[in-house]
Amino acid sequence: MTTVHANGVALGIESFGDRGAPLVLLAGGPTMLSWPDALCERLAAGGRRAVRYDLRDSGESTTADPWAPAYTLRDLAEDAAALADALGGAPAHLAGTGVGGMVAQVAALDHPGTFSALTLAGTRPVAPGPPDDDLPDHDRATMSRLFARPTPDWADRGAVAEFAATSAEILGDDPATARTTAARVWDRTPGTAPPVQTANQLGTVFAALDCTPRWRERLPDIEVPTLVVHGRHNRFFPLGNAEALAREIPGARLLVLDHAATTIPTTALAEVTDAMLALG
């Protein structure tokens, strides 16, 4: 892992594969560890240079004030484009998961010449907050269970990891994987202050981020091959969000993971990687 300076900020990255191979840039959701190691390794084995990176206010990237970010979603999209250029890999295949998928959509729209393909995993076509009337919102019962729990002591690595495992169980994801990933995220987080830890673990910075203007109405302008990956049992962004993305982006392929929720499970890594490689 290292950092690259792009668009005036430091972005934490990790590279897999041959430096001269076609670039697949994986935007974190918000940390790079949102993308499984094995998926990155499979992309590299498939002849790609996979580079996953931390969004601002997470991991090794520039940290400011995640409770009052002085940047916008458009700035994060600029980061993605600038990073692709800095790595010498443009036009690149851009992939985003969760909130990183929102970044990826805007980056593809604002920088059409920088990206050659797009993968959107577990995301939706509108900003955080109440969705459009035709899109399903977060499952209410699931959200009630998530927010009924007390937050952990962010200075306690074990407590944070267990909190993540419990969250995964509620969401329908694998608790053991979530526990391990959360511990790794904790190790890479610059401090135990609650704002920084929650931004890394929960992506709460997006609740305060300026995501205007809307971009959903521009989705038909995306001209690159697009893959939309979504868990059938995703209770955070229910499947209708992915169906809207696939319907509104011309030619997009929708890959529904029948036994998945919010994350890509180990059992689906080969299927997802093969679909990504098929985009070119």
C-alpha atoms as one frame of an Amber mdcrd trajectory, in Angstrom:
protein
   0.000   0.000   0.000   1.133   3.545  -0.720  -0.313   7.001  -1.390  -0.624
   8.907  -4.638  -1.199  12.657  -4.855  -4.019  13.514  -7.241  -6.450  16.436
  -7.449  -4.623  18.140  -4.579  -5.101  15.322  -2.042  -3.322  12.157  -0.968
  -5.152   8.950  -1.871  -4.250   5.626  -0.306  -3.935   2.867  -2.900  -3.020
  -0.791  -3.192  -2.037  -2.349  -6.527  -2.400  -5.904  -7.789  -0.986  -7.184
 -11.070   1.351  -5.970 -13.774   1.900  -2.204 -13.812   1.567  -2.174 -17.586
  -1.726  -4.082 -17.698  -5.090  -2.371 -18.354  -6.210  -0.527 -15.219  -9.253
  -1.410 -13.142  -9.697   1.355 -10.549 -11.757   0.283  -7.532 -13.284   3.129
  -5.510 -13.757   2.283  -1.842 -17.047   2.302  -0.080 -15.521   4.266   1.603
 -12.289   2.328   2.331 -10.407   0.233  -0.200 -11.078  -2.851   1.942 -14.690
  -2.737   0.737 -13.255  -4.607  -2.253 -12.209  -8.151  -1.239  -8.558  -9.132
  -1.580  -9.526 -12.198  -3.604 -11.456 -10.154  -6.158  -8.434  -7.907  -6.728
  -6.189 -10.958  -7.039  -8.564 -12.551  -9.556  -8.587  -9.381 -11.652  -4.783
  -9.397 -11.648  -4.741 -13.073 -12.668  -7.065 -12.096 -15.521  -4.492  -9.712
 -16.961  -5.557  -6.489 -15.279  -3.836  -4.034 -12.966  -6.340  -3.737 -10.109
  -5.877  -0.656  -7.934  -8.228  -0.184  -4.999  -8.208   3.133  -3.160  -9.568
   4.902  -0.089 -11.993   7.772  -0.537 -11.157  10.961   1.337 -11.517  10.788
   5.127 -10.826   7.063   5.143  -7.794   4.790   5.346  -4.561   6.319   4.098
  -6.244   9.124   2.168  -6.413  12.765   3.231  -8.382  13.153   6.461  -9.977
  16.481   7.347 -13.292  16.746   9.192 -15.669  13.929   8.265 -18.501  15.556
  10.238 -18.233  18.714   8.120 -16.508  17.796   4.846 -15.209  20.727   2.833
 -15.583  18.816  -0.434 -18.458  17.477  -2.520 -19.384  14.333  -4.391 -18.066
  16.049  -7.521 -14.675  16.479  -5.857 -14.593  12.739  -5.129 -15.409  12.096
  -8.784 -12.545  14.423  -9.746 -10.295  12.376  -7.438 -11.130   9.201  -9.369
 -10.372  10.797 -12.730  -7.160  12.405 -11.493  -6.021   9.135  -9.925  -6.583
   7.220 -13.174  -4.429   9.800 -14.953  -1.755   9.779 -12.242  -1.493   5.993
 -12.480  -1.064   6.242 -16.238  -4.022   3.976 -16.808  -6.627   6.134 -18.498
  -8.970   5.210 -20.007  -9.623   2.873 -17.107 -12.345   0.516 -16.001 -13.864
   2.253 -12.951 -15.639   0.220 -10.272 -17.446   1.564  -7.224 -19.202  -0.196
  -4.377 -21.814   1.306  -2.041 -21.184   5.044  -1.757 -18.194   4.485  -4.030
 -20.713   3.485  -6.675 -22.241   6.955  -6.458 -18.767   8.435  -6.946 -18.224
   6.148  -9.941 -21.471   7.183 -11.631 -20.648  10.881 -11.372 -17.030  10.315
 -12.436 -18.140   8.421 -15.554 -20.575  11.206 -16.431 -18.228  14.114 -15.728
 -15.116  12.508 -17.274 -16.359  10.330 -20.148 -12.967  10.145 -21.846 -11.195
   8.922 -18.721 -13.098   5.677 -18.259 -13.609   2.776 -20.644 -15.976   0.636
 -18.541 -18.024   0.905 -15.364 -18.934  -1.544 -12.592 -21.499  -0.473  -9.986
 -21.866  -2.795  -6.992 -24.491  -2.514  -4.262 -25.359   1.104  -4.957 -28.190
   3.320  -6.249 -28.755   6.188  -8.715 -29.464   8.943  -6.157 -27.619  10.548
  -3.259 -27.831   9.525   0.409 -31.106  10.543   2.012 -34.708   9.889   0.981
 -34.763   8.223  -2.471 -37.005   9.023  -5.406 -40.576   7.766  -5.091 -39.995
   4.950  -7.583 -36.948   3.581  -5.724 -37.135   1.304  -2.670 -35.713   2.824
   0.500 -33.740   1.076   3.237 -35.685  -1.756   4.856 -37.255  -0.128   7.924
 -37.075  -3.132  10.229 -33.414  -3.626   9.386 -32.588   0.030   9.975 -34.426
  -0.048  13.308 -32.308  -2.988  14.444 -29.099  -1.332  13.272 -29.734   1.957
  15.026 -31.156   0.442  18.222 -27.680  -0.692  19.284 -25.264   1.478  21.253
 -22.160   2.484  19.326 -18.919   0.800  20.383 -15.929   2.293  22.148 -14.053
   3.400  19.041 -10.755   3.080  20.905 -11.416  -0.636  21.444 -10.434  -2.613
  18.343 -12.273  -5.727  19.454 -15.471  -3.848  20.267 -15.447  -2.148  16.861
 -14.912  -5.476  15.096 -17.754  -7.088  17.048 -20.041  -4.146  16.258 -19.328
  -4.707  12.562 -20.023  -8.425  12.886 -23.392  -7.717  14.500 -24.203  -5.219
  11.745 -23.389  -7.849   9.134 -25.693 -10.365  10.785 -28.540  -7.836  10.732
 -27.888  -6.973   7.085 -27.604 -10.586   5.997 -23.850 -10.574   5.368 -21.175
 -12.889   6.774 -20.312 -11.816  10.355 -16.873 -13.488  10.360 -15.781 -11.668
   7.220 -17.152  -8.383   8.553 -15.327  -8.854  11.859 -11.995  -9.455  10.126
 -12.439  -6.573   7.692 -13.463  -4.150  10.441 -10.335  -5.000  12.433  -8.209
  -4.307   9.354 -10.047  -1.030   8.750  -9.488  -0.074  12.410  -5.765  -0.748
  12.031  -5.618   1.599   9.028  -7.736   4.377  10.544  -5.732   7.479  11.568
  -6.872   7.660  15.181  -9.708   6.492  17.395 -11.716   9.731  17.444 -15.390
   8.853  16.800 -15.764  11.062  13.676 -12.804   9.419  11.963 -13.675   5.875
  12.998 -17.326   6.144  12.003 -16.333   7.660   8.652 -14.079   4.656   8.049
 -16.345   1.948   9.424 -19.782   3.284   8.472 -19.191   5.863   5.747 -21.049
   8.493   7.772 -19.180  11.311   6.020 -21.673  10.909   3.169 -24.537  12.002
   5.432 -22.956  15.479   5.510 -21.608  15.549   1.960 -22.978  17.927  -0.669
 -24.177  15.590  -3.435 -25.985  18.179  -5.557 -26.844  18.532  -8.372 -28.690
  15.295  -9.139 -27.167  12.928 -11.680 -29.864  10.269 -12.202 -31.375  12.078
 -15.163 -27.945  12.011 -16.861 -27.509   8.228 -16.653 -28.612   7.729 -20.301
 -25.485   9.713 -21.271 -23.179   6.931 -20.053 -21.764   5.333 -23.190 -19.245
   2.835 -21.789 -19.976  -0.861 -21.108 -21.555  -1.077 -17.662 -22.046  -3.906
 -15.184 -24.479  -3.514 -12.283 -23.876  -6.045  -9.485 -26.378  -6.395  -6.644
 -27.307  -8.834  -3.912 -30.857 -10.106  -4.151 -31.205  -9.806  -0.368 -29.685
  -6.320  -0.006 -31.774  -4.649   2.704 -29.788  -1.416   2.720 -30.211  -0.621
  -0.991 -32.965  -3.033  -2.097 -32.742  -4.605  -5.543 -35.042  -2.083  -7.228
 -32.211   0.448  -7.067 -29.962  -1.772  -9.177 -32.791  -2.511 -11.581 -33.224
   1.241 -12.120 -29.514   1.672 -12.810 -29.476  -1.162 -15.306 -32.619   0.145
 -16.990 -31.439   3.754 -17.297 -27.808   3.182 -18.364 -27.866   2.151 -22.038
 -26.855  -1.466 -22.565 -26.029  -2.102 -18.911 -25.943  -5.701 -17.701 -27.555
  -6.515 -14.357 -25.891  -9.327 -12.407 -28.047 -10.337  -9.434 -26.271 -12.409
  -6.780 -28.949 -14.749  -5.473 -27.274 -15.536  -2.158 -25.858 -12.082  -1.365
 -26.923  -9.046   0.641 -24.854  -5.839   0.799 -21.387  -7.296   0.145 -19.957
  -9.626  -2.481 -19.634 -13.037  -0.791 -16.705 -15.358  -1.358 -18.940 -17.761
  -3.254 -19.701 -15.079  -5.885 -16.188 -13.721  -6.420 -15.459 -15.795  -9.521
 -18.780 -14.870 -11.145 -18.333 -11.155 -10.442 -14.704 -11.099 -11.556 -15.500
 -12.928 -14.804 -18.280 -10.428 -15.521 -15.934  -7.502 -14.861 -13.224  -8.937
 -17.102 -15.780  -9.441 -19.875 -16.345  -5.673 -20.016 -12.854  -5.283 -21.448
